[in-house]
Amino acid sequence: ALAVLGDMKVPLDDEQRTMALRRAYVNAISGFGDVLKKYGTSGITAGASESGDAPVKNWSDAGSEIFPTVTKISDDAVIAYQEKRYACWRCPIGCGGHVKVVSGPFASTTHKPEYETLGSYGTMCLNDNIESIIKLNEICNKMGLDTISAGCTVAFAIECYENGIITKEDTDGIELKWGNAEAIVAMTEKLAKREGFGDVLADGAKIAADKIGKGAGQYAVHVAGQEVPMHDPKFTHGLTVTYLIDATPARHTQGGELIAPGSGMDLTKPEPRIYTGRAKLQRELMNLMHIVNVAGLCMFGYSSIPVDSLPEFISSVTGWDYSLDECQITGERIGTLRHVFNLREGHNPLEREFSGRIIGRPPLTRGPLKDVSIDKETMIKEYLELVDWDQKTAVPSKSALSRLELDFVIGDLYK
């Protein structure tokens, strides 16, 4: 590893304007930002579970009927273990926190579990033991594991165990049952160290299902081998496009209907369970999220203040005369270039394996998402038409590439 230190002041084209913008937008923080200040992302866990946003029991259920004790792993229950808050450098929101479990089998010291962790190791595993989730967060952080993938893979293993596909003999004597906090922690430790059955799980749910066989694949929920975040497209339909089409599959952080600026943008979209007419807003929000990501900004801050903050800060920091329309164009260029790289390497997103449970195939039989089955084909078709990509190959048209000043990649795609 290479670490570099320095004492140079970060140069700004217009420091006075940048500081003025910062003061104005700090005062404009509202909505989600207020929740983050108090709880961090743990503040949305109970609401997300009850509404259907959070997948439950390895995507096989939704809502509070199956998991009525979700408040034990949300907001106040989480910050009860918080010793102090922390923030990224100069962040006015400060959503982080240091938490500690003083004693017992889950004694640990780590940072406050994020919503995604509370979902993957909580709602997904029917685990309402907050101390165990704090311990799991510590294990994953120390071992360099993504808590979404790790938690979802353990949830997959639990469902395999509950259905007799794997047994205690396979799991090294660990009784992998729904809500068994001790077993969930023990298996995660094995996964992290590639010990015993943990070695089978260590590469994720899809590869584990391939190794196990015996029908395990029906319980491996993923897109092209990537475990899926704790946001359900049956609740936020635009995620169907984000999860399938973006260059990095199954990433809620790539934008779309889920992540929008705090204000200043028309977010009108069709009613739930209407799958046509969503492409325009989906594209605009994905484009803006590409800008947020490449500019090194925080999507939580972006979601808490007006959208004009993007071009205004870019202009004041760099000296470029940047507009919101240019943010849209640049964001689309970024997303398209990432996509074209994959195409050049032989990867067509339309050919990705996409687990049916994610979009309600078959539909759930109870809860807030009962009978929801996403018309994925219509949503993808309309999105491809809007961005002018081929309906089978996903190759952008020459005119689409030229419009984005990407003529230099045409030769890679049209030979």
C-alpha positions as CSV (number, residue, x, y, z in Angstrom):
1,A,0.0,0.0,0.0
2,L,1.1,3.5,-0.7
3,A,0.1,6.3,1.7
4,V,0.7,10.0,0.8
5,L,0.5,12.9,3.1
6,G,0.7,16.6,2.3
7,D,0.0,20.1,3.6
8,M,-1.0,21.8,0.4
9,K,-4.3,23.7,0.6
10,V,-7.0,22.3,-1.9
11,P,-7.1,24.9,-4.7
12,L,-10.5,26.4,-5.5
13,D,-11.2,28.5,-8.6
14,D,-13.5,30.8,-6.6
15,E,-13.1,30.2,-2.9
16,Q,-15.4,32.9,-1.8
17,R,-18.3,31.6,-4.0
18,T,-17.6,28.0,-2.9
19,M,-17.8,28.9,0.8
20,A,-21.0,30.9,0.2
21,L,-22.6,28.0,-1.6
22,R,-21.5,25.7,1.2
23,R,-23.2,27.9,3.9
24,A,-26.4,28.2,1.8
25,Y,-26.7,24.5,1.2
26,V,-25.8,23.5,4.7
27,N,-28.8,25.5,5.8
28,A,-30.9,23.8,3.1
29,I,-30.3,20.3,4.4
30,S,-33.7,18.7,5.1
31,G,-35.7,15.5,4.7
32,F,-33.4,12.5,4.5
33,G,-30.5,14.6,5.8
34,D,-32.3,15.1,9.1
35,V,-32.8,11.4,9.6
36,L,-29.2,10.8,8.8
37,K,-28.0,13.3,11.3
38,K,-29.7,11.5,14.1
39,Y,-29.6,7.8,13.1
40,G,-27.5,7.4,10.0
41,T,-29.0,5.0,7.5
42,S,-30.2,2.8,10.4
43,G,-33.0,5.3,10.7
44,I,-34.9,3.9,7.7
45,T,-34.6,0.1,8.5
46,A,-38.0,-0.4,10.2
47,G,-39.9,1.7,7.7
48,A,-38.2,0.0,4.7
49,S,-39.1,-3.4,6.1
50,E,-42.7,-2.5,6.7
51,S,-43.2,-0.8,3.3
52,G,-41.6,-3.5,1.2
53,D,-38.4,-1.6,0.3
54,A,-36.3,-4.1,2.3
55,P,-36.3,-7.7,1.1
56,V,-37.2,-10.2,3.8
57,K,-36.2,-13.9,4.3
58,N,-33.9,-14.1,1.3
59,W,-36.4,-12.2,-0.9
60,S,-39.1,-14.8,-0.3
61,D,-41.3,-12.4,1.7
62,A,-41.9,-8.8,2.6
63,G,-43.4,-6.6,5.3
64,S,-43.9,-6.8,9.1
65,E,-46.1,-9.8,9.1
66,I,-43.2,-12.1,8.6
67,F,-40.7,-10.0,10.6
68,P,-42.7,-8.0,13.2
69,T,-39.7,-7.4,15.5
70,V,-37.8,-5.2,12.9
71,T,-37.8,-2.3,15.3
72,K,-35.2,-4.2,17.4
73,I,-32.6,-3.5,14.6
74,S,-33.6,0.0,13.6
75,D,-33.0,3.7,14.6
76,D,-33.2,4.0,18.4
77,A,-32.2,0.3,19.0
78,V,-29.0,0.9,17.0
79,I,-27.9,4.2,18.4
80,A,-28.4,2.8,21.9
81,Y,-25.0,1.2,21.4
82,Q,-23.4,4.4,19.9
83,E,-20.6,5.9,21.9
84,K,-20.1,8.9,19.7
85,R,-21.0,10.2,16.2
86,Y,-18.5,10.7,13.5
87,A,-18.5,12.4,10.1
88,C,-16.5,12.3,6.9
89,W,-14.1,15.3,6.6
90,R,-16.1,18.5,7.1
91,C,-19.5,16.8,6.4
92,P,-22.4,18.8,8.0
93,I,-24.6,15.6,8.2
94,G,-22.3,13.3,10.1
95,C,-24.2,10.0,9.6
96,G,-21.5,7.8,11.1
97,G,-21.1,6.5,14.6
98,H,-18.9,4.4,16.7
99,V,-20.7,1.6,18.5
100,K,-19.8,-0.9,21.1
101,V,-21.2,-4.1,22.6
102,V,-19.5,-4.3,26.0
103,S,-19.9,-8.0,26.9
104,G,-21.5,-11.3,25.9
105,P,-21.0,-13.5,22.9
106,F,-21.2,-10.6,20.5
107,A,-18.8,-8.2,22.3
108,S,-17.4,-5.9,19.6
109,T,-16.3,-2.4,18.7
110,T,-17.0,-1.1,15.2
111,H,-18.8,1.6,13.3
112,K,-22.6,1.9,13.3
113,P,-24.2,-0.7,11.0
114,E,-25.6,0.8,7.8
115,Y,-29.1,0.1,6.6
116,E,-27.7,-2.4,4.0
117,T,-26.0,-4.4,6.8
118,L,-29.1,-4.3,9.0
119,G,-31.0,-5.6,6.0
120,S,-28.7,-8.3,4.8
121,Y,-28.0,-9.7,8.2
122,G,-31.3,-8.7,9.7
123,T,-34.4,-8.8,7.6
124,M,-32.9,-11.2,5.1
125,C,-32.0,-13.7,7.8
126,L,-35.0,-12.9,10.1
127,N,-32.4,-11.9,12.7
128,D,-33.6,-9.3,15.2
129,N,-30.5,-9.5,17.5
130,I,-28.9,-6.1,17.1
131,E,-25.8,-7.1,19.1
132,S,-25.1,-9.9,16.6
133,I,-25.4,-7.5,13.7
134,I,-22.9,-5.2,15.3
135,K,-20.6,-8.1,15.7
136,L,-21.1,-9.2,12.1
137,N,-20.3,-5.6,11.0
138,E,-17.0,-5.8,12.9
139,I,-16.1,-9.2,11.3
140,C,-16.8,-8.0,7.8
141,N,-15.0,-4.7,8.3
142,K,-11.9,-6.4,9.7
143,M,-11.9,-9.1,7.0
144,G,-12.6,-6.8,4.1
145,L,-16.0,-8.3,3.2
146,D,-19.0,-6.5,1.7
147,T,-21.8,-6.9,4.2
148,I,-24.5,-7.0,1.4
149,S,-22.8,-10.0,-0.3
150,A,-21.8,-11.7,2.9
151,G,-25.2,-11.4,4.6
152,C,-27.2,-12.3,1.4
153,T,-25.0,-15.4,1.0
154,V,-25.6,-16.5,4.5
155,A,-29.4,-15.9,4.0
156,F,-29.1,-18.2,0.9
157,A,-27.3,-20.8,3.0
158,I,-30.0,-20.7,5.7
159,E,-32.8,-21.3,3.1
160,C,-30.8,-24.2,1.7
161,Y,-30.5,-25.6,5.2
162,E,-34.2,-25.1,6.1
163,N,-35.1,-26.9,2.9
164,G,-32.8,-29.9,3.5
165,I,-30.4,-29.2,0.6
166,I,-27.6,-28.9,3.1
167,T,-27.4,-30.4,6.6
168,K,-25.4,-30.1,9.8
169,E,-22.9,-32.5,8.3
170,D,-22.3,-29.9,5.6
171,T,-22.2,-26.9,7.8
172,D,-19.7,-28.2,10.3
173,G,-22.4,-28.7,12.9
174,I,-23.8,-25.2,12.7
175,E,-27.6,-25.1,12.9
176,L,-28.3,-22.6,10.1
177,K,-31.9,-21.6,10.8
178,W,-33.8,-18.4,10.3
179,G,-33.0,-16.0,13.2
180,N,-30.3,-18.1,14.8
181,A,-27.9,-15.2,15.6
182,E,-25.2,-17.4,17.0
183,A,-25.2,-19.6,13.8
184,I,-25.2,-16.5,11.5
185,V,-22.1,-15.1,13.3
186,A,-20.3,-18.5,13.3
187,M,-20.9,-19.1,9.6
188,T,-19.8,-15.6,8.7
189,E,-16.5,-16.2,10.6
190,K,-16.0,-19.4,8.6
191,L,-16.8,-17.6,5.4
192,A,-14.3,-14.9,6.1
193,K,-11.6,-17.4,6.9
194,R,-12.6,-19.9,4.1
195,E,-12.9,-22.6,6.8
196,G,-15.0,-25.7,6.3
197,F,-18.4,-24.9,4.7
198,G,-17.4,-21.2,4.8
199,D,-15.1,-22.0,1.9
200,V,-18.1,-23.1,-0.2
201,L,-19.9,-19.8,0.6
202,A,-16.9,-17.5,0.3
203,D,-17.4,-16.6,-3.4
204,G,-21.0,-15.6,-3.1
205,A,-24.4,-17.2,-3.5
206,K,-24.3,-18.1,-7.2
207,I,-21.0,-19.9,-7.1
208,A,-22.0,-21.6,-3.8
209,A,-25.2,-22.8,-5.4
210,D,-23.2,-24.2,-8.4
211,K,-21.0,-26.1,-5.9
212,I,-23.8,-27.4,-3.8
213,G,-26.2,-28.4,-6.6
214,K,-29.4,-30.3,-5.6
215,G,-31.5,-27.3,-6.7
216,A,-29.7,-24.8,-4.5
217,G,-29.8,-22.3,-7.4
218,Q,-33.4,-21.5,-6.8
219,Y,-32.4,-19.8,-3.6
220,A,-29.4,-17.9,-4.9
221,V,-30.7,-14.4,-5.6
222,H,-28.4,-12.4,-7.8
223,V,-27.8,-10.5,-11.0
224,A,-24.9,-12.0,-13.0
225,G,-23.5,-13.4,-9.8
226,Q,-23.7,-10.2,-7.8
227,E,-25.9,-10.3,-4.7
228,V,-28.6,-7.6,-4.7
229,P,-28.8,-4.6,-2.4
230,M,-31.5,-4.1,0.2
231,H,-33.9,-2.2,-2.1
232,D,-36.6,-4.1,-3.8
233,P,-37.6,-3.3,-7.4
234,K,-41.1,-4.5,-6.6
235,F,-41.2,-1.4,-4.4
236,T,-39.1,1.0,-6.5
237,H,-39.6,-0.2,-10.0
238,G,-36.8,1.7,-11.7
239,L,-34.3,-0.4,-9.9
240,T,-35.1,-3.2,-12.4
241,V,-33.3,-1.1,-15.0
242,T,-30.5,0.0,-12.7
243,Y,-29.8,-3.6,-11.5
244,L,-29.7,-5.1,-15.0
245,I,-28.4,-2.4,-17.3
246,D,-25.7,-0.5,-15.5
247,A,-22.1,-1.6,-16.2
248,T,-21.9,-2.8,-12.6
249,P,-25.0,-5.0,-12.0
250,A,-27.1,-5.0,-8.9
251,R,-25.8,-1.6,-7.5
252,H,-28.3,0.7,-6.0
253,T,-25.6,3.3,-5.8
254,Q,-25.8,3.7,-9.6
255,G,-28.9,5.7,-9.4
256,G,-32.4,5.7,-10.9
257,E,-35.7,6.1,-9.1
258,L,-34.3,5.2,-5.7
259,I,-31.9,8.1,-5.4
260,A,-32.9,11.6,-6.3
261,P,-31.8,15.1,-5.3
262,G,-33.4,16.7,-2.3
263,S,-35.4,19.2,-4.4
264,G,-35.4,21.2,-7.6
265,M,-36.2,18.4,-10.0
266,D,-39.5,17.2,-11.4
267,L,-39.7,13.6,-10.0
268,T,-43.2,12.8,-11.4
269,K,-43.4,9.2,-12.4
270,P,-46.2,6.7,-13.1
271,E,-48.1,5.1,-10.2
272,P,-46.9,1.9,-8.6
273,R,-47.5,-1.2,-10.8
274,I,-47.4,0.9,-14.0
275,Y,-44.3,-0.2,-15.9
276,T,-44.5,2.0,-19.0
277,G,-43.4,5.7,-19.1
278,R,-40.6,5.4,-16.6
279,A,-37.5,5.5,-18.8
280,K,-37.0,9.3,-19.0
281,L,-36.8,9.9,-15.3
282,Q,-34.8,6.8,-14.8
283,R,-32.2,7.9,-17.4
284,E,-32.0,11.4,-15.9
285,L,-31.5,10.1,-12.3
286,M,-28.9,7.6,-13.4
287,N,-27.0,10.3,-15.3
288,L,-26.9,12.6,-12.3
289,M,-25.7,9.8,-10.1
290,H,-22.8,9.2,-12.4
291,I,-21.8,12.8,-11.9
292,V,-22.1,12.4,-8.1
293,N,-19.9,9.3,-8.2
294,V,-17.1,10.6,-10.4
295,A,-17.0,14.0,-8.6
296,G,-16.4,12.2,-5.4
297,L,-19.6,13.4,-3.8
298,C,-21.8,11.7,-1.3
299,M,-25.2,10.5,-2.5
300,F,-26.7,11.2,1.0
301,G,-25.7,14.9,0.7
302,Y,-27.0,14.9,-2.9
303,S,-30.3,13.5,-1.6
304,S,-30.6,16.1,1.0
305,I,-30.1,19.4,-0.9
306,P,-31.3,21.0,-4.2
307,V,-30.1,19.6,-7.5
308,D,-28.6,22.9,-8.6
309,S,-25.9,22.3,-6.0
310,L,-24.2,19.9,-8.5
311,P,-23.4,22.4,-11.3
312,E,-22.9,25.3,-8.9
313,F,-20.2,23.6,-6.9
314,I,-18.6,22.2,-10.0
315,S,-18.4,25.7,-11.5
316,S,-17.1,27.4,-8.4
317,V,-14.4,24.7,-7.7
318,T,-13.2,24.2,-11.3
319,G,-13.9,27.5,-13.0
320,W,-15.9,25.7,-15.7
321,D,-19.2,27.3,-16.6
322,Y,-21.3,24.2,-15.9
323,S,-25.0,23.8,-16.2
324,L,-27.5,21.1,-15.1
325,D,-28.0,20.1,-18.7
326,E,-24.3,19.6,-19.1
327,C,-24.4,17.4,-16.0
328,Q,-27.0,15.3,-17.8
329,I,-24.9,15.0,-20.9
330,T,-21.7,14.2,-19.1
331,G,-23.4,11.7,-16.8
332,E,-24.9,9.9,-19.9
333,R,-21.4,9.9,-21.5
334,I,-19.9,8.3,-18.4
335,G,-22.6,5.6,-18.2
336,T,-22.3,4.9,-21.9
337,L,-18.5,4.6,-21.9
338,R,-18.6,2.2,-18.9
339,H,-21.2,0.2,-20.8
340,V,-19.2,0.2,-24.1
341,F,-16.1,-1.1,-22.2
342,N,-18.2,-4.2,-21.2
343,L,-19.5,-4.7,-24.7
344,R,-16.0,-4.6,-26.1
345,E,-15.0,-7.3,-23.7
346,G,-17.9,-9.4,-24.8
347,H,-20.4,-8.7,-21.9
348,N,-24.0,-7.9,-23.0
349,P,-26.1,-6.8,-19.9
350,L,-29.2,-8.2,-21.6
351,E,-27.7,-11.7,-21.2
352,R,-27.2,-11.4,-17.5
353,E,-28.9,-13.9,-15.3
354,F,-31.5,-12.1,-13.3
355,S,-33.2,-14.0,-10.4
356,G,-36.9,-14.1,-10.7
357,R,-37.5,-13.3,-7.0
358,I,-36.2,-9.8,-7.4
359,I,-39.1,-8.8,-9.7
360,G,-41.8,-11.0,-8.3
361,R,-41.6,-14.1,-10.4
362,P,-43.4,-15.8,-8.8
363,P,-45.2,-12.9,-7.0
364,L,-45.4,-12.8,-3.3
365,T,-48.6,-14.0,-1.7
366,R,-48.9,-11.6,1.2
367,G,-47.5,-8.3,2.5
368,P,-47.1,-4.9,1.0
369,L,-45.8,-6.3,-2.3
370,K,-48.4,-9.0,-2.7
371,D,-49.1,-9.9,-6.3
372,V,-46.5,-7.5,-7.7
373,S,-44.7,-8.9,-10.8
374,I,-42.5,-6.4,-12.6
375,D,-42.9,-6.1,-16.4
376,K,-39.2,-6.1,-16.9
377,E,-39.4,-6.6,-20.6
378,T,-41.4,-3.4,-21.1
379,M,-39.2,-1.3,-18.8
380,I,-36.0,-2.5,-20.5
381,K,-37.4,-2.0,-24.0
382,E,-38.4,1.6,-23.3
383,Y,-35.1,2.4,-21.7
384,L,-33.1,1.0,-24.6
385,E,-35.3,2.9,-27.1
386,L,-34.7,6.2,-25.2
387,V,-30.9,5.8,-25.1
388,D,-30.8,4.4,-28.6
389,W,-29.2,1.1,-27.8
390,D,-30.0,-2.1,-29.8
391,Q,-32.7,-4.2,-28.3
392,K,-30.7,-7.4,-28.6
393,T,-27.1,-6.5,-28.6
394,A,-27.4,-3.4,-26.4
395,V,-24.9,-1.7,-28.7
396,P,-25.5,2.1,-28.9
397,S,-26.2,3.5,-32.3
398,K,-23.5,5.4,-34.1
399,S,-25.6,8.6,-33.8
400,A,-26.0,8.0,-30.0
401,L,-22.2,7.7,-29.6
402,S,-21.6,10.8,-31.8
403,R,-24.1,12.8,-29.8
404,L,-22.1,12.0,-26.6
405,E,-18.8,12.7,-28.4
406,L,-17.8,9.1,-28.2
407,D,-17.0,8.6,-31.9
408,F,-13.6,7.1,-30.9
409,V,-15.3,3.9,-29.7
410,I,-17.3,3.3,-32.8
411,G,-14.5,1.3,-34.3
412,D,-14.6,-1.1,-31.3
413,L,-18.3,-1.8,-31.8
414,Y,-18.8,-1.7,-35.5
415,K,-16.2,-3.9,-37.3
